Amino acid sequence: MLRINNGAGGQIRPQSQKVRDLKDTFSTYHPVVNFAFFCAVIGFGMVFLHPVFLSLSLAGAFTYAIRLNGKRAVKFTLLFVFPMMLIAGAVNPLFNHRGVTILGYMGDNPLTLESIVYGIAIAIMFGTVILWFSCVNVVMTSDKLMYLLGRIFPSLSMIFAMVLRFVPKFKNQIKLISKSQKCIGRDVSDGTLRQRAEHGIKIISVMIGWALENSIDTADSMRSRGYGLPGRSSFANYRFDSRDRIALISLITLIFIVIAGGLAGENNIQYFPYIKTGEATLFSLFTYACYAALCLLPVFINVREAVVWKRLRSRI
């Protein structure tokens, strides 16, 4: 396969990989930059329950998910994330009855405004974290994880990378087996309830056999390539250049500002026994702006790259 230099951190990639990466410029940055960004947004997303922080994080996660996955992100959000958020928001008031603003009663249990608002905040937090992890699944490939953790935890990183690689392979293989079984009338949708169960067990049995055989082939391949031998070197096609340095410095600056705002109480909100937030100040607005820039950093990078690319093409 033809290999060319795309100028992204000095990384040499196959041509097909370059075509895929043109869709998302942030994915071409150094793994350290990608990893630091996702650690920051996921960590802040789980800690900050202030409505402004939750809204900015949800907007950033949803926008970047659409950038990465297109219509699949919208479908995933509507069919999985949004119903999960509704369930989480509806369940909390049924078990949490704290709060002074009583809207009604369900039996002998009060239904309070504070518990409803708190349930909505928790639901948004869960949905946001799931969307961020869907972005992680696309950007943080097994090669990047091996590069980051290979020297620190070589065995653990290898297992983790193999698991991430095995999940899509397992999914594709079970689809292939199901289609093959359906051609001969032995799919889980054919026959009576008992026959469907037998067909499902048959498909699972075939999958287990395929997984065991694949693990043996993988072990033989790794042994033949000298995995585990002392003095064995490794290869990585990632280089930390000036572009990555600027991105990392900007990322760290935004993280420190957001942390400083959190320590100053700009993210504080009281849900019980009544809802209370701090007054908006110039520093709080500045913190919100920096957090928005942090959550939308990949989008800004992609937009900037698109503008530069369009300007360069106009000069041809």
C-alpha positions in Angstrom: 0.0 0.0 0.0 1.2 3.5 -0.9 2.5 5.4 2.2 2.8 9.1 2.2 3.7 11.8 4.7 0.6 13.9 5.7 2.6 16.4 7.7 0.7 15.6 10.9 3.4 15.4 13.5 5.8 13.7 11.1 3.6 10.6 11.1 3.8 8.3 8.1 0.4 6.7 7.4 -1.2 4.6 4.7 -3.0 6.6 2.1 -6.4 5.2 3.2 -5.7 6.2 6.8 -4.9 9.8 5.6 -8.2 10.0 3.8 -10.1 9.0 7.0 -8.1 11.4 9.2 -8.9 14.4 6.9 -12.4 14.2 8.4 -11.1 15.0 11.9 -7.8 16.9 12.3 -7.8 16.5 16.1 -7.3 12.7 15.6 -4.0 13.4 13.8 -2.5 15.1 16.9 -0.1 13.4 19.2 -1.7 10.7 21.4 -0.6 12.7 24.5 -2.7 15.6 23.4 -5.7 13.4 22.6 -5.4 11.5 25.9 -5.0 14.7 28.0 -8.1 16.3 26.4 -10.4 13.3 27.0 -9.1 12.9 30.6 -10.0 16.5 31.2 -13.4 16.7 29.7 -14.6 13.3 31.1 -13.2 14.1 34.5 -14.8 17.6 34.6 -18.0 16.1 33.1 -18.4 13.7 36.0 -17.5 16.3 38.7 -19.2 19.5 37.7 -23.0 19.5 38.2 -23.5 23.2 37.6 -26.1 23.7 34.8 -23.8 25.9 32.7 -20.9 23.4 32.9 -23.3 20.5 32.1 -24.7 22.4 29.1 -21.3 23.3 27.7 -20.0 19.8 28.2 -23.1 18.2 26.5 -22.9 20.6 23.6 -19.2 19.9 23.1 -19.6 16.1 23.3 -22.6 16.0 21.0 -20.9 18.3 18.4 -17.7 16.3 18.4 -19.6 13.0 18.2 -21.4 14.3 15.1 -18.1 15.4 13.6 -16.7 11.9 14.1 -19.6 9.6 13.4 -22.1 11.8 11.5 -25.6 10.4 11.3 -24.6 7.4 13.5 -24.0 9.8 16.4 -27.5 11.3 16.0 -29.0 7.8 15.8 -27.0 6.7 18.9 -28.0 9.7 20.8 -31.7 9.5 20.0 -32.0 5.7 20.4 -29.7 5.1 23.4 -28.4 8.2 25.1 -31.6 10.3 25.2 -33.9 7.4 26.5 -31.2 6.6 29.1 -31.2 10.2 30.2 -35.0 10.3 30.4 -35.0 7.1 32.5 -32.3 8.4 34.9 -34.1 11.8 35.2 -37.5 10.1 35.9 -36.2 7.5 38.4 -34.4 9.9 40.7 -37.5 11.7 42.0 -39.1 8.4 42.8 -36.4 7.5 45.3 -35.1 11.0 46.3 -37.7 13.0 48.2 -35.4 15.7 49.6 -36.3 19.4 48.9 -38.6 22.0 50.2 -40.6 22.7 47.1 -43.3 20.0 47.0 -45.1 19.7 43.7 -47.3 16.8 44.6 -47.4 13.4 46.2 -47.0 9.9 44.8 -48.7 7.8 47.4 -47.2 9.0 50.7 -43.9 10.2 49.0 -43.5 13.9 48.2 -42.4 14.9 44.7 -40.1 17.9 45.0 -38.8 20.4 42.5 -35.3 20.0 43.8 -35.2 16.2 43.3 -36.5 16.6 39.7 -33.8 19.2 38.8 -31.1 17.1 40.4 -32.3 14.1 38.4 -32.1 16.1 35.2 -28.6 17.2 36.1 -27.5 13.6 36.8 -29.1 12.4 33.6 -27.2 15.1 31.5 -24.0 14.1 33.3 -24.5 10.4 32.4 -25.4 11.3 28.8 -22.4 13.6 28.4 -19.9 11.1 29.7 -21.3 8.4 27.3 -21.0 10.7 24.3 -17.4 11.6 25.3 -16.6 7.9 25.5 -18.1 7.3 22.1 -15.6 9.9 20.8 -12.7 8.2 22.7 -13.6 4.9 21.0 -13.0 6.6 17.6 -10.0 8.8 18.4 -8.0 6.7 20.9 -7.1 3.7 18.7 -5.3 0.7 20.0 -2.1 1.9 18.5 -2.3 5.2 20.5 -3.0 3.3 23.7 -0.1 1.0 23.1 2.1 4.0 22.5 1.0 5.7 25.7 1.0 2.7 28.1 3.3 0.2 26.4 6.4 1.2 28.2 4.7 1.7 31.6 2.4 -1.3 31.6 3.4 -3.4 28.6 1.3 -6.5 29.5 -1.7 -4.5 30.6 -1.7 -2.3 27.6 -1.3 -5.2 25.3 -4.3 -6.9 26.8 -6.4 -3.7 26.7 -5.5 -3.1 23.1 -6.4 -6.7 22.1 -9.7 -6.4 23.9 -10.5 -3.2 22.1 -9.6 -4.9 18.8 -11.5 -8.0 19.6 -14.8 -6.3 20.3 -15.5 -5.1 16.7 -14.1 -8.3 15.3 -16.5 -10.3 17.6 -19.4 -8.1 16.5 -18.6 -8.5 12.8 -18.1 -12.3 13.1 -21.4 -12.8 14.9 -23.2 -10.9 12.2 -21.5 -13.1 9.6 -22.5 -16.3 11.4 -26.0 -15.1 11.9 -26.4 -14.4 8.2 -25.0 -17.8 7.3 -27.4 -19.5 9.7 -30.3 -17.5 8.4 -29.6 -18.7 4.8 -30.3 -22.3 6.0 -33.3 -21.3 8.2 -31.5 -21.6 11.5 -31.5 -18.0 12.6 -32.8 -16.8 16.0 -35.8 -15.4 14.2 -36.8 -18.7 12.6 -39.0 -21.4 14.1 -40.7 -21.8 17.4 -39.5 -20.3 20.7 -37.6 -23.5 21.5 -36.0 -23.7 18.1 -35.0 -20.1 18.3 -33.3 -20.7 21.6 -31.5 -23.7 20.1 -30.4 -21.6 17.1 -29.1 -18.9 19.4 -27.1 -21.5 21.4 -25.7 -22.9 18.2 -24.5 -19.4 17.1 -22.9 -18.8 20.4 -21.2 -22.2 20.3 -19.8 -21.3 16.9 -18.6 -18.0 18.1 -16.8 -19.5 21.1 -15.0 -21.9 18.8 -14.0 -19.1 16.5 -12.8 -17.0 19.5 -10.7 -19.9 20.9 -9.2 -20.6 17.4 -8.4 -16.9 16.9 -6.7 -16.7 20.3 -4.4 -19.6 19.4 -3.5 -18.0 16.0 -2.8 -14.7 17.8 -0.6 -16.4 20.4 1.4 -18.2 17.7 1.8 -15.0 15.7 3.1 -13.1 18.7 5.5 -15.9 19.6 6.8 -16.1 16.1 7.5 -12.3 16.2 9.4 -12.5 19.4 7.0 -11.0 21.8 8.2 -11.1 25.3 11.8 -11.7 24.5 14.4 -9.5 26.2 15.8 -6.6 24.2 13.0 -6.6 21.7 12.5 -3.1 20.3 9.2 -1.4 19.5 8.2 1.0 16.7 5.9 4.0 17.0 5.1 6.4 14.2 4.2 9.4 16.4 6.4 12.4 16.8 5.7 15.4 19.1 6.2 18.5 17.0 5.5 22.2 17.3 1.8 21.8 16.4 1.3 19.3 19.2 3.3 21.5 21.6 1.0 24.5 21.0 -2.1 22.4 21.4 -0.9 20.8 24.6 0.1 24.2 26.1 -3.3 25.6 25.2 -5.0 22.6 26.6 -3.1 22.7 29.9 -3.8 26.5 30.2 -7.6 25.9 29.8 -7.5 23.1 32.3 -5.8 25.2 34.9 -8.2 28.0 34.5 -11.2 25.7 34.8 -9.7 24.1 37.9 -9.0 27.5 39.4 -12.6 28.5 38.7 -13.8 25.3 40.4 -11.6 25.9 43.4 -13.0 29.4 43.6 -16.5 28.0 43.7 -17.6 29.1 40.3 -19.0 25.6 39.7 -20.8 25.3 43.0 -24.5 24.7 43.1 -26.8 23.6 45.9 -29.7 21.3 45.0 -30.9 20.4 48.6 -32.8 21.5 50.5 -33.3 24.3 48.0 -31.6 25.3 44.8 -29.0 27.9 45.2 -26.2 29.1 42.9 -23.6 31.8 43.2 -23.8 35.2 41.6 -22.4 35.6 38.2 -19.1 37.5 38.1 -16.6 38.4 35.5 -14.4 35.6 36.7 -17.2 33.1 36.5 -18.0 34.2 32.9 -14.4 33.9 32.1 -14.3 30.4 33.6 -17.4 29.4 31.5 -15.8 30.8 28.4 -12.6 28.8 29.0 -14.6 25.6 29.7 -16.5 26.1 26.5 -13.2 26.5 24.6 -11.9 23.3 26.3 -15.0 21.2 25.4 -15.1 22.6 21.8 -11.3 22.5 21.2 -11.5 19.6 18.7 -14.2 21.5 16.8 -12.2 24.7 16.7 -9.2 22.8 15.4 -11.3 21.2 12.7 -12.9 24.4 11.7 -9.5 26.2 11.6 -8.0 23.4 9.5 -11.0 23.6 7.0 -10.6 27.3 6.7 -6.8 27.0 6.0 -7.4 24.2 3.5 -10.0 26.3 1.7 -7.8 29.3 1.6 -4.9 27.2 0.2 -7.1 25.7 -2.5 -8.3 29.1 -3.5 -4.7 30.1 -4.3 -4.2 27.2 -6.7 
